[in-house]
């Protein structure tokens, strides 16, 4: 409070200094220990967080917010706000209902196993994005096909084919 009373720029500058120090410390650690870290397997808690279906895994650590206020309300159905979150199809089905859209005229982009499973279970074609998870894990969830990113030629070829067939 004293720093803000003296100058509104001081707390911001202090925050920048803390962030820079954290980055420099982490960067140095990675450069010095990188090869050793590559030999280690990921901690179980990290694997569970990124690959598992428990979207509330770390909620108990959120002490600065009232429960269920992690995201602003902007008229969108978030999967973890449904009674049955992904991999259950409910988030996609509720989204279709809210948008008054048909699953016959919708397709899903997903980068997680639970998301792909949810889209498939909802009866929609799912395009898996291999931007953060290994391809073999994503393929196990049965997407229609995988792309590396939105510039992937497979995606554009499929969209052109849809356009030609009039299926849009």
Backbone torsions as a table, in degrees:
resi	resn	phi	psi	omega
1	UNK	NA	-40.5	179.9
2	UNK	-60.9	-42.4	-179.0
3	UNK	-62.0	-40.5	179.9
4	UNK	-68.4	-38.0	179.6
5	UNK	-65.0	-35.2	179.7
6	UNK	-73.3	-44.5	179.9
7	UNK	-161.3	133.2	179.6
8	UNK	-68.7	-15.5	-179.5
9	UNK	-84.3	-23.8	-176.7
10	UNK	-60.5	-48.5	179.5
11	UNK	-61.5	-38.4	178.3
12	UNK	-64.8	-44.7	178.4
13	UNK	-61.3	-42.0	177.9
14	UNK	-60.5	-44.1	178.7
15	UNK	-60.2	-43.1	177.1
16	UNK	-60.8	-41.9	179.3
17	UNK	-62.5	-42.6	179.1
18	UNK	-63.1	-45.8	179.1
19	UNK	-62.5	-43.4	179.2
20	UNK	-63.1	-41.6	178.8
21	UNK	-63.4	-43.7	179.6
22	UNK	-61.7	-44.5	179.1
23	UNK	-62.1	-48.1	-177.5
24	UNK	-62.6	-40.0	179.6
25	UNK	-65.8	-45.4	-179.7
26	UNK	-66.4	-42.9	179.5
27	UNK	-60.4	-43.9	178.6
28	UNK	-62.9	-44.2	179.3
29	UNK	-60.1	-45.8	-179.4
30	UNK	-62.5	-43.4	-179.8
31	UNK	-64.6	-39.1	-178.6
32	UNK	-78.8	-34.4	-173.1
33	UNK	-112.4	3.0	-173.1
34	UNK	-52.7	-46.5	-178.2
35	UNK	-65.3	-38.8	177.4
36	UNK	-66.4	-41.2	-179.8
37	UNK	-63.6	-36.9	179.3
38	UNK	-63.7	-26.1	-179.7
39	UNK	-79.2	-18.0	-176.3
40	UNK	-89.7	148.3	174.7
41	UNK	-81.9	157.7	179.9
42	UNK	-65.6	144.5	177.7
43	UNK	-60.8	145.8	-177.7
44	UNK	-55.8	-39.6	-178.4
45	UNK	-64.2	-36.1	178.1
46	UNK	-68.6	-43.1	178.3
47	UNK	-61.4	-44.6	179.2
48	UNK	-62.3	-39.7	-178.6
49	UNK	-65.9	-47.1	-175.5
50	UNK	-84.0	-26.9	-175.2
51	UNK	-109.8	-16.5	-175.1
52	UNK	-84.3	178.7	-177.6
53	UNK	-102.4	-1.0	-177.7
54	UNK	-86.7	92.5	-177.3
55	UNK	-74.0	-7.9	-179.4
56	UNK	-105.8	17.5	-173.3
57	UNK	-51.4	-42.0	-175.2
58	UNK	-106.7	9.7	-179.0
59	UNK	-59.1	-33.1	-177.9
60	UNK	-64.2	-17.8	178.7
61	UNK	-87.2	-9.5	-179.2
62	UNK	-81.3	95.1	-176.5
63	UNK	-102.9	-11.7	-175.9
64	UNK	-93.1	-3.2	-178.4
65	UNK	-126.4	152.3	173.7
66	UNK	-68.8	140.1	179.4
67	UNK	-52.4	144.9	178.3
68	UNK	65.4	26.2	176.4
69	UNK	-122.1	24.9	-177.4
70	UNK	-65.2	-29.4	-176.7
71	UNK	-124.2	147.0	176.6
72	UNK	-70.3	151.2	177.0
73	UNK	-83.6	113.6	-178.8
74	UNK	-130.1	23.6	176.0
75	UNK	80.5	18.0	178.5
76	UNK	-115.8	143.4	176.0
77	UNK	-86.1	116.4	175.3
78	UNK	-90.8	139.7	-177.2
79	UNK	-56.5	-37.9	-176.8
80	UNK	-81.9	1.6	175.4
81	UNK	-97.7	-5.9	178.4
82	UNK	-81.8	159.0	176.3
83	UNK	-59.1	-37.3	178.7
84	UNK	-120.8	98.5	-179.3
85	UNK	-73.5	172.3	175.9
86	UNK	-51.9	138.7	19.8
87	UNK	-88.2	7.0	175.7
88	UNK	-67.8	146.5	-178.6
89	UNK	-73.3	-9.2	-174.5
90	UNK	-51.2	-44.4	-179.5
91	UNK	-58.1	-40.8	179.3
92	UNK	-72.2	-38.7	-180.0
93	UNK	-66.1	-40.0	177.2
94	UNK	-67.4	-37.9	177.3
95	UNK	-62.4	-44.2	177.0
96	UNK	-60.0	-43.6	-179.8
97	UNK	-62.4	-44.9	-178.8
98	UNK	-64.5	-35.0	-179.3
99	UNK	-88.7	-5.1	-175.2
100	UNK	53.5	45.8	-178.2
101	UNK	-110.6	158.3	178.7
102	UNK	-102.4	139.7	177.5
103	UNK	-67.3	-16.9	177.2
104	UNK	-73.6	-15.4	-179.1
105	UNK	-123.0	29.5	-176.6
106	UNK	-136.5	146.5	166.3
107	UNK	-138.1	160.7	-169.4
108	UNK	-114.5	138.6	168.2
109	UNK	-107.1	126.6	-179.0
110	UNK	-141.1	145.4	178.1
111	UNK	-117.9	11.2	179.6
112	UNK	-128.5	155.5	178.7
113	UNK	-61.7	-47.2	-177.8
114	UNK	-65.1	-35.0	178.2
115	UNK	-68.0	-42.7	177.5
116	UNK	-62.4	-45.1	179.0
117	UNK	-59.4	-39.7	-179.6
118	UNK	-65.1	-44.9	179.5
119	UNK	-64.5	-42.8	178.2
120	UNK	-62.8	-45.0	-179.7
121	UNK	-64.8	-27.1	178.3
122	UNK	-80.1	-5.1	176.4
123	UNK	84.7	22.3	-180.0
124	UNK	-111.2	151.1	173.3
125	UNK	-67.8	136.1	-176.8
126	UNK	-120.5	127.8	175.2
127	UNK	-102.5	114.9	-179.5
128	UNK	-82.2	136.7	176.3
129	UNK	-104.4	119.6	-178.1
130	UNK	-91.9	44.9	-178.2
131	UNK	-84.9	-22.2	-177.5
132	UNK	-138.7	-7.8	179.4
133	UNK	-127.7	150.5	-179.5
134	UNK	-61.7	140.7	-177.2
135	UNK	-56.3	-41.3	-176.2
136	UNK	-64.4	-32.6	177.6
137	UNK	-72.0	-42.5	179.1
138	UNK	-63.8	-41.7	-179.7
139	UNK	-63.9	-29.8	177.0
140	UNK	-63.0	-21.0	178.7
141	UNK	-87.8	-2.7	173.0
142	UNK	70.3	50.1	173.7
143	UNK	-70.0	163.9	176.5
144	UNK	-61.5	-45.8	170.5
145	UNK	-163.8	169.1	-180.0
146	UNK	-110.2	147.1	171.3
147	UNK	-128.6	155.8	179.0
148	UNK	-81.2	-35.4	177.3
149	UNK	-163.9	-176.7	-176.0
150	UNK	-74.4	-7.5	175.3
151	UNK	-93.2	-0.9	-176.8
152	UNK	-59.6	127.5	-179.7
153	UNK	-57.3	-29.4	178.0
154	UNK	-59.3	-41.7	-179.5
155	UNK	-64.1	-48.7	-176.1
156	UNK	-68.0	-33.8	176.1
157	UNK	-64.9	-42.6	179.6
158	UNK	-65.7	-40.4	179.0
159	UNK	-66.6	-39.2	176.4
160	UNK	-62.9	-40.5	179.1
161	UNK	-63.3	-42.3	176.5
162	UNK	-61.5	-42.1	-179.2
163	UNK	-63.5	-42.7	179.8
164	UNK	-65.4	-38.7	-176.8
165	UNK	-79.5	-9.8	-179.6
166	UNK	75.4	18.3	-176.4
167	UNK	-91.0	51.0	178.8
168	UNK	-131.9	NA	NA
